[in-house]
Amino acid sequence: MSTYAERGATGSQKLMVFVLSMSLYGLATLISELIPSVQIGIVELSVEFFLFIPLTLAMLFDPLSAALGAATGELVFSEIMLGQFGGLGELEKFLTVTIAVYLAGLMVRDPKNIKQVALAAISGPAIQLAMSAVVDIVKVQVAVDDFEAIPGLPESVFATEGFSFLNDLCFSGILFCLLPTIFLVPRLYGKIEPLLGCKPRTATDDAAPALSGRVVAWSVVGFAVAIAAACISKAGMSIIEWEADWAESQTAVLAGIAVAAVAALIIGFWARRSAQLKNA
Amino acid sequence: MIEKISENVMDKVSIDFLRDQVLKNAYGNDDTPIAALDPRVLLLWYLFFGLVPWFLNDVAVLLGMFAFTAITTRMARVAPLVLFVFALGVFSQTGYMFVASLLFGGDLSTLAPLLVLTLKVATVSLASITVFSGLDPDRLSCGLLWFGCPERLSFSISFAYRILPILMEELQNILLSYRMRGRAPEHDTVMGKIRWIVYQVKTIVQSFYPLMLNTAKRSRTTVEALELKGYRYASTNMKVLKIKLSTLHAGPREALFAAVSVAWAALCFAAPHILEVL
């Protein structure tokens, strides 16, 4: 029983991993957001892939905290601080980064096994890129009306997404994820853990979470949520037909009811929350 | 020529410059009309202007919403760098796609649906710039906390703004010390350029090694200090929340802002019909 605590997965150590991953990955994404990407011919060598930081941390520490920290860091540093917060779209990025880093972290049982580390280090970005490419295609399909009808648009979307997937995986994936992770994990192993007061992860560690069917199922659920978040505008469009028949009384009444319901919901929540805080 | 331009850009975009801009954006404009508003009202406002444009398809309505968010962004006096990143982001979202669809045999008729998409993206981004750049980070995290957001998110926001300047300075110091010890390869020839890029990337990756160790130490100190104050228990305790959130206050100014927003939005929705009648 004591192994789990000794390994250092106590609440406060999880928080430490969270803070560490958040601040480092946040810093990296902030910088990469601001530095323009390098273009060599048609191949774009973007620096945006600093994923090696959370990957390394997820392999050395508790994967879930590192993954959540990285996603939060990206959200806070490069989206909220720069005012690039895109609402629901950010949910998709948050989920894909979390899933990718978490799965990659779970794939590594023994950080000293370089083959395992390498496999996980390339799988992480591959998972993330594949998920975000799918979500991007779906997003354009729902955001643009009569997607199929516009000449050249479907092909161009598939082509640009497919190309950027391969390009990112081959260049950024190898240069910025695989190589740095192989470089950093063995060097940091055994050195960084004592700084957080943990024991290094070993292959015989039973307490370490493993890649299981449940984790994969949850990841699929998360991915579905990400797609749903991207798709929600499509559903909204068909429910609320703003343009058509606005003057028609039924639509107007329905819209009025919807607005009133939302307003009532907000006021109700506001009152409840105020009362809750007052009575505390 | 291109090299000169890129050198010029690199001169301006030093880490110091980035740090100043980010800090200015976070703490430099506390006295704007937007920053004085109650964060809760602004978050609700964002919920509307950040979500509703996605559901609209009418150019007139979208243009009206875009104009309004542009005005609020102006009022929030956002740092120029943020606006530049915004413009870059909007272009890369849709302009790029337009060029690509031209290559695949599209013509100007592709432009109209893309204009709608561009307007949607621009309106939503401007609304988020107004709220998230216009507000003081502490007020923003208080507002989020009031709505019952996970404490970790609001903690992350306040923490991020405080730790960022320190981390940036540290990264710069490490990078500089690597650069002083190493010798960058000549980059006149093509091979030399490739070697130079590889060298730069290697330096950046290597500098994360000491940075990771230092940050690990720092995050342990931070978390231990938080634990001493009972952070993990305080964050779920209503009494603590009450004290923390007692500064929030919505008054006539917020009511005015909300009224103007509602009136403008109603006007936008009515615009197509007014145009029809005319």
Chai-1 contact restraints between the chains, C-beta under 6 A:
chainA,res_idxA,chainB,res_idxB,connection_type,confidence,min_distance_angstrom,max_distance_angstrom,comment,restraint_id
A,S12,B,V223,contact,1.0,0.0,6.0,A-B,restraint_1
A,S12,B,E227,contact,1.0,0.0,6.0,A-B,restraint_2
A,L15,B,V223,contact,1.0,0.0,6.0,A-B,restraint_3
A,M16,B,S219,contact,1.0,0.0,6.0,A-B,restraint_4
A,M16,B,R220,contact,1.0,0.0,6.0,A-B,restraint_5
A,M16,B,V223,contact,1.0,0.0,6.0,A-B,restraint_6
A,V19,B,S219,contact,1.0,0.0,6.0,A-B,restraint_7
A,V19,B,T222,contact,1.0,0.0,6.0,A-B,restraint_8
A,L20,B,T215,contact,1.0,0.0,6.0,A-B,restraint_9
A,L20,B,A216,contact,1.0,0.0,6.0,A-B,restraint_10
A,L20,B,S219,contact,1.0,0.0,6.0,A-B,restraint_11
A,M22,B,S156,contact,1.0,0.0,6.0,A-B,restraint_12
A,S23,B,I163,contact,1.0,0.0,6.0,A-B,restraint_13
A,S23,B,T215,contact,1.0,0.0,6.0,A-B,restraint_14
A,L24,B,T215,contact,1.0,0.0,6.0,A-B,restraint_15
A,G26,B,A160,contact,1.0,0.0,6.0,A-B,restraint_16
A,L27,B,L167,contact,1.0,0.0,6.0,A-B,restraint_17
A,L34,B,L18,contact,1.0,0.0,6.0,A-B,restraint_18
A,T72,B,S156,contact,1.0,0.0,6.0,A-B,restraint_19
A,V76,B,S156,contact,1.0,0.0,6.0,A-B,restraint_20
A,V76,B,I157,contact,1.0,0.0,6.0,A-B,restraint_21
A,V76,B,A160,contact,1.0,0.0,6.0,A-B,restraint_22
A,F77,B,A160,contact,1.0,0.0,6.0,A-B,restraint_23
A,I80,B,F132,contact,1.0,0.0,6.0,A-B,restraint_24
A,L82,B,V82,contact,1.0,0.0,6.0,A-B,restraint_25
A,L82,B,V85,contact,1.0,0.0,6.0,A-B,restraint_26
A,G83,B,V82,contact,1.0,0.0,6.0,A-B,restraint_27
A,G83,B,S128,contact,1.0,0.0,6.0,A-B,restraint_28
A,G83,B,I129,contact,1.0,0.0,6.0,A-B,restraint_29
A,G83,B,F132,contact,1.0,0.0,6.0,A-B,restraint_30
A,G83,B,S133,contact,1.0,0.0,6.0,A-B,restraint_31
A,F85,B,S128,contact,1.0,0.0,6.0,A-B,restraint_32
A,F85,B,F132,contact,1.0,0.0,6.0,A-B,restraint_33
A,G87,B,G50,contact,1.0,0.0,6.0,A-B,restraint_34
A,A143,B,L117,contact,1.0,0.0,6.0,A-B,restraint_35
A,V144,B,P113,contact,1.0,0.0,6.0,A-B,restraint_36
A,V144,B,L117,contact,1.0,0.0,6.0,A-B,restraint_37
A,D145,B,P113,contact,1.0,0.0,6.0,A-B,restraint_38
A,I150,B,T110,contact,1.0,0.0,6.0,A-B,restraint_39
A,P151,B,G105,contact,1.0,0.0,6.0,A-B,restraint_40
A,P151,B,G106,contact,1.0,0.0,6.0,A-B,restraint_41
A,G152,B,S101,contact,1.0,0.0,6.0,A-B,restraint_42
A,G152,B,F104,contact,1.0,0.0,6.0,A-B,restraint_43
A,G152,B,G105,contact,1.0,0.0,6.0,A-B,restraint_44
A,G152,B,G106,contact,1.0,0.0,6.0,A-B,restraint_45
A,L153,B,S101,contact,1.0,0.0,6.0,A-B,restraint_46
A,E155,B,F104,contact,1.0,0.0,6.0,A-B,restraint_47
A,S156,B,A100,contact,1.0,0.0,6.0,A-B,restraint_48
A,S156,B,S101,contact,1.0,0.0,6.0,A-B,restraint_49
A,S156,B,F104,contact,1.0,0.0,6.0,A-B,restraint_50
A,T160,B,A100,contact,1.0,0.0,6.0,A-B,restraint_51
A,P180,B,V205,contact,1.0,0.0,6.0,A-B,restraint_52
A,I192,B,L213,contact,1.0,0.0,6.0,A-B,restraint_53
A,I192,B,A216,contact,1.0,0.0,6.0,A-B,restraint_54
A,L195,B,A216,contact,1.0,0.0,6.0,A-B,restraint_55
A,L195,B,K217,contact,1.0,0.0,6.0,A-B,restraint_56
A,L196,B,A216,contact,1.0,0.0,6.0,A-B,restraint_57
A,L196,B,R220,contact,1.0,0.0,6.0,A-B,restraint_58
A,S233,B,W54,contact,1.0,0.0,6.0,A-B,restraint_59
A,G236,B,F55,contact,1.0,0.0,6.0,A-B,restraint_60
A,M237,B,F55,contact,1.0,0.0,6.0,A-B,restraint_61
A,I240,B,F55,contact,1.0,0.0,6.0,A-B,restraint_62
A,E243,B,D58,contact,1.0,0.0,6.0,A-B,restraint_63
A,L277,B,K242,contact,1.0,0.0,6.0,A-B,restraint_64
A,A280,B,M238,contact,1.0,0.0,6.0,A-B,restraint_65
A,A280,B,K239,contact,1.0,0.0,6.0,A-B,restraint_66
A,A280,B,K242,contact,1.0,0.0,6.0,A-B,restraint_67
